[in-house]
Amino acid sequence: MDLNTITAVAHPQTRAQLPAWTPGDAWLAGGTWLFSEPQVHLTRLVDLTDLKWPALTITESHLGIAATCTISQLDALTCPTDWLAAPLISQCCRAFLASFKIWKTATVGGNLCMSLPAGPMISLTAALDGVCTIWKAGGGEQRIPIVEFVTGNQRNRLSPGDLLRQIDIPLAALKRRSAFRQISLAPVGRSAALLIGSLDSAGALKLTVTASTVRPIPLSFPKPPDANALRSAIAEAITDDLYHTDIHGKPLWRKHMTLRLAEEIRVELLGATPP
């Protein structure tokens, strides 16, 4: 869709060249949502592609994902054999309600900044203890865990002019055993519940609930819980007002599926027999 109110496009190549933020500005990375509907309030786009951030970097401590990394680039990452949670990357990429054409353009950062409950990059990075780096509009940086970055349906911690720079995932999180569950009302529909569980070498279990809730809900257990303890923990952490509602699923159904999928994950990770 043409954005016929745009009168200027900036192409900064460094942070120093980023223009001062003014009303009517918008960051442009993939643009798959930006160009999908009218944006009559916008007058200038700030194109991030000329910043040429490396899409993916692996250090001794973490996997760095640039905000401009496309879904296709992330899915193509060749992971070390000791990253037991590596299948989550492909699973979450395929949880997108998007074609391969969108994969080549849509970005990880864009998915996070849209902050939709069904955003699969939110699910992935929240479950793997991701921490985002934000370039503040007034200068400096801020680091925020993904589980705190998204605060509600299409709400997050960004202030006007703030820019999501990257997401860091600790290698320790990628080395945990994982389990993935996702469900939609339609075979290729938007996620109505997407849960990820992981188990570390010490036996600590982590469960992250997304899509069924308006924001990511993390639950941690020093020791694996039994079925009743898991249900009780979910009921305590997720009050009824936190379950999302739209045409892709009503709150009561999302709650039921959250409890069901959580138990499936617990059973899978513990190698137990379902009750």
C-alpha positions as CSV (number, residue, x, y, z in Angstrom):
1,M,0.0,0.0,0.0
2,D,1.3,3.5,-0.9
3,L,1.8,5.8,2.1
4,N,0.9,9.0,0.4
5,T,1.4,11.3,3.4
6,I,5.2,10.6,3.5
7,T,7.2,13.6,2.5
8,A,10.7,12.5,3.5
9,V,12.7,9.3,4.0
10,A,15.9,9.4,6.1
11,H,18.8,6.9,5.5
12,P,21.1,7.1,8.5
13,Q,24.3,5.0,8.3
14,T,25.4,5.4,12.0
15,R,23.6,6.2,15.3
16,A,25.0,9.7,15.1
17,Q,23.1,10.2,11.9
18,L,19.8,9.2,13.3
19,P,17.5,12.3,12.9
20,A,15.9,13.9,15.9
21,W,12.5,12.3,16.5
22,T,9.5,14.3,15.7
23,P,5.7,13.6,15.6
24,G,4.9,11.8,12.3
25,D,8.1,9.8,12.3
26,A,8.3,6.0,12.0
27,W,11.2,3.5,11.9
28,L,11.3,1.4,8.8
29,A,12.9,-2.0,8.8
30,G,10.9,-4.8,7.0
31,G,7.8,-2.6,6.7
32,T,5.5,-5.6,6.3
33,W,2.9,-4.1,8.7
34,L,3.8,-0.5,8.1
35,F,2.8,-0.8,4.4
36,S,-0.2,-3.1,5.0
37,E,-2.7,-0.3,5.9
38,P,-3.0,3.4,5.8
39,Q,-0.7,5.4,8.1
40,V,-2.2,8.9,7.6
41,H,-0.5,10.2,10.8
42,L,3.0,9.6,9.3
43,T,5.1,12.1,7.4
44,R,8.7,10.7,7.5
45,L,10.2,7.3,7.5
46,V,13.6,6.5,9.0
47,D,15.0,3.6,7.0
48,L,17.2,1.4,9.3
49,T,18.6,-0.9,6.5
50,D,21.6,1.4,5.8
51,L,22.8,0.9,9.4
52,K,23.8,-2.6,8.2
53,W,23.7,-4.3,11.5
54,P,25.0,-7.9,11.4
55,A,21.8,-10.1,11.5
56,L,23.2,-12.7,13.9
57,T,26.3,-12.8,16.0
58,I,27.5,-15.6,18.3
59,T,29.8,-14.8,21.2
60,E,31.1,-16.8,24.1
61,S,28.1,-15.9,26.2
62,H,25.1,-15.2,23.9
63,L,23.4,-15.2,20.5
64,G,22.9,-11.7,19.4
65,I,19.9,-11.0,17.0
66,A,19.8,-7.6,15.4
67,A,16.4,-6.0,15.4
68,T,16.7,-5.9,11.6
69,C,17.4,-9.6,11.3
70,T,14.7,-11.1,9.0
71,I,12.7,-14.2,9.9
72,S,14.4,-16.0,6.9
73,Q,17.9,-15.1,8.2
74,L,17.1,-16.4,11.7
75,D,15.5,-19.6,10.4
76,A,18.6,-20.3,8.3
77,L,21.0,-20.1,11.3
78,T,23.2,-23.2,11.6
79,C,23.2,-23.9,15.3
80,P,25.9,-25.8,17.3
81,T,25.0,-29.3,18.3
82,D,24.9,-28.5,22.0
83,W,22.1,-26.0,21.5
84,L,19.4,-28.4,22.5
85,A,16.8,-25.7,22.3
86,A,17.7,-24.9,18.7
87,P,14.5,-26.5,17.3
88,L,12.5,-23.7,18.9
89,I,13.9,-21.3,16.3
90,S,12.4,-23.1,13.4
91,Q,9.2,-23.9,15.4
92,C,8.6,-20.3,16.2
93,C,9.4,-19.1,12.7
94,R,6.8,-21.5,11.4
95,A,4.3,-20.2,13.9
96,F,4.0,-17.0,11.9
97,L,0.8,-16.4,10.0
98,A,3.0,-15.4,7.0
99,S,4.2,-16.6,3.6
100,F,7.8,-17.2,2.6
101,K,7.8,-13.8,0.9
102,I,7.0,-12.1,4.2
103,W,9.8,-14.2,5.9
104,K,12.3,-12.6,3.6
105,T,11.3,-9.1,4.7
106,A,9.7,-9.2,8.1
107,T,12.1,-8.6,11.0
108,V,12.5,-10.0,14.5
109,G,12.5,-6.5,15.9
110,G,9.4,-5.6,14.1
111,N,7.5,-8.6,15.5
112,L,8.6,-7.6,19.0
113,C,7.7,-3.9,18.6
114,M,4.3,-4.7,17.3
115,S,3.8,-6.6,20.6
116,L,0.9,-8.6,19.4
117,P,0.0,-11.5,21.8
118,A,0.6,-14.0,19.0
119,G,4.0,-12.6,18.0
120,P,6.2,-15.8,17.7
121,M,9.5,-13.9,18.1
122,I,8.2,-12.7,21.4
123,S,7.5,-16.3,22.4
124,L,10.9,-17.4,21.3
125,T,13.0,-14.7,22.9
126,A,11.0,-14.6,26.1
127,A,11.3,-18.4,26.6
128,L,15.0,-18.2,26.1
129,D,15.7,-15.4,28.6
130,G,16.2,-12.8,25.9
131,V,17.3,-9.3,26.8
132,C,16.7,-6.4,24.5
133,T,19.0,-3.4,24.0
134,I,17.1,-0.2,23.4
135,W,18.8,3.0,22.0
136,K,17.0,5.7,24.0
137,A,15.8,8.8,22.1
138,G,17.7,11.1,24.4
139,G,20.9,9.1,24.2
140,G,22.3,6.1,26.0
141,E,21.1,2.5,26.1
142,Q,18.6,0.5,28.2
143,R,18.5,-3.3,28.6
144,I,15.2,-4.9,29.4
145,P,14.3,-8.6,29.6
146,I,11.8,-9.5,26.9
147,V,9.3,-10.7,29.5
148,E,9.2,-7.1,30.8
149,F,9.5,-5.4,27.4
150,V,6.0,-6.4,26.2
151,T,3.5,-5.1,28.6
152,G,0.2,-5.9,26.9
153,N,-1.6,-6.2,23.6
154,Q,0.3,-3.9,21.2
155,R,1.9,-2.2,24.2
156,N,5.6,-2.2,25.2
157,R,8.3,-0.2,27.1
158,L,9.4,1.9,24.1
159,S,9.0,5.7,24.4
160,P,8.6,7.9,21.3
161,G,12.0,7.9,19.4
162,D,13.3,4.8,21.2
163,L,14.9,2.2,18.9
164,L,15.1,-1.5,19.5
165,R,18.7,-2.3,18.6
166,Q,19.1,-6.1,19.3
167,I,18.1,-9.1,21.4
168,D,20.7,-11.2,23.3
169,I,19.9,-14.8,24.1
170,P,22.2,-16.5,26.7
171,L,23.9,-19.6,25.4
172,A,23.0,-21.3,28.7
173,A,19.3,-21.0,27.7
174,L,19.9,-22.4,24.3
175,K,21.5,-25.5,25.9
176,R,18.4,-26.4,27.9
177,R,16.1,-29.2,26.7
178,S,12.9,-27.7,25.4
179,A,9.3,-28.5,24.5
180,F,7.0,-26.5,22.2
181,R,3.2,-26.4,22.0
182,Q,1.1,-24.2,19.8
183,I,-2.6,-24.2,18.8
184,S,-4.8,-22.2,16.5
185,L,-8.5,-22.3,15.8
186,A,-7.7,-22.9,12.1
187,P,-5.0,-25.1,10.5
188,V,-3.0,-22.1,9.4
189,G,-4.5,-19.6,11.8
190,R,-2.9,-17.1,14.2
191,S,-1.6,-18.7,17.4
192,A,-4.2,-18.8,20.1
193,A,-1.8,-20.3,22.6
194,L,1.9,-20.9,22.3
195,L,3.8,-22.4,25.2
196,I,7.5,-23.2,25.6
197,G,9.0,-25.2,28.4
198,S,12.6,-25.9,29.2
199,L,14.6,-28.1,31.6
200,D,18.1,-27.3,32.7
201,S,20.8,-29.8,33.8
202,A,20.0,-29.1,37.5
203,G,16.4,-30.1,37.0
204,A,14.9,-26.6,37.1
205,L,11.9,-26.2,34.9
206,K,10.8,-23.0,33.1
207,L,7.5,-22.5,31.3
208,T,6.6,-19.4,29.2
209,V,3.0,-18.8,28.3
210,T,2.4,-16.6,25.2
211,A,-0.4,-15.9,22.6
212,S,-3.1,-17.0,25.0
213,T,-2.2,-14.1,27.2
214,V,-1.8,-10.4,26.5
215,R,1.8,-10.5,27.5
216,P,4.4,-13.2,28.1
217,I,4.0,-15.0,31.4
218,P,7.1,-16.8,32.8
219,L,6.9,-19.5,35.4
220,S,9.9,-21.0,37.1
221,F,10.2,-24.1,39.2
222,P,13.4,-25.0,41.1
223,K,12.2,-28.6,40.9
224,P,9.8,-30.1,38.3
225,P,6.2,-29.7,39.7
226,D,3.5,-32.4,39.6
227,A,0.4,-31.8,37.6
228,N,-1.6,-30.2,40.4
229,A,1.3,-27.9,41.4
230,L,1.6,-26.8,37.8
231,R,-2.1,-26.0,37.4
232,S,-2.1,-24.1,40.7
233,A,1.0,-22.1,39.6
234,I,-0.6,-21.1,36.3
235,A,-3.9,-20.2,38.0
236,E,-2.0,-17.9,40.4
237,A,0.2,-16.3,37.8
238,I,-2.4,-15.8,35.1
239,T,-5.6,-14.1,36.3
240,D,-8.6,-14.2,34.0
241,D,-8.1,-10.6,32.8
242,L,-4.7,-11.6,31.4
243,Y,-6.2,-14.0,28.8
244,H,-6.5,-12.4,25.4
245,T,-9.7,-12.3,23.5
246,D,-10.3,-11.8,19.8
247,I,-11.8,-13.7,16.8
248,H,-8.9,-16.2,17.1
249,G,-10.1,-17.5,20.5
250,K,-12.1,-16.6,23.5
251,P,-10.5,-16.3,27.0
252,L,-12.1,-19.4,28.5
253,W,-10.9,-21.6,25.6
254,R,-7.4,-20.1,25.7
255,K,-7.2,-20.7,29.4
256,H,-8.3,-24.4,28.9
257,M,-5.7,-24.8,26.1
258,T,-3.0,-23.2,28.2
259,L,-3.5,-25.7,31.0
260,R,-3.7,-28.6,28.6
261,L,-0.5,-27.6,26.7
262,A,1.4,-26.8,29.9
263,E,0.7,-30.3,31.2
264,E,1.8,-31.9,27.8
265,I,5.1,-29.9,28.1
266,R,5.6,-31.0,31.7
267,V,5.1,-34.7,30.7
268,E,7.4,-34.4,27.7
269,L,10.2,-32.8,29.6
270,L,10.1,-35.2,32.5
271,G,9.5,-38.3,30.4
272,A,6.5,-39.1,32.6
273,T,3.3,-40.9,31.8
274,P,0.2,-38.7,31.5
275,P,-2.2,-39.1,34.4
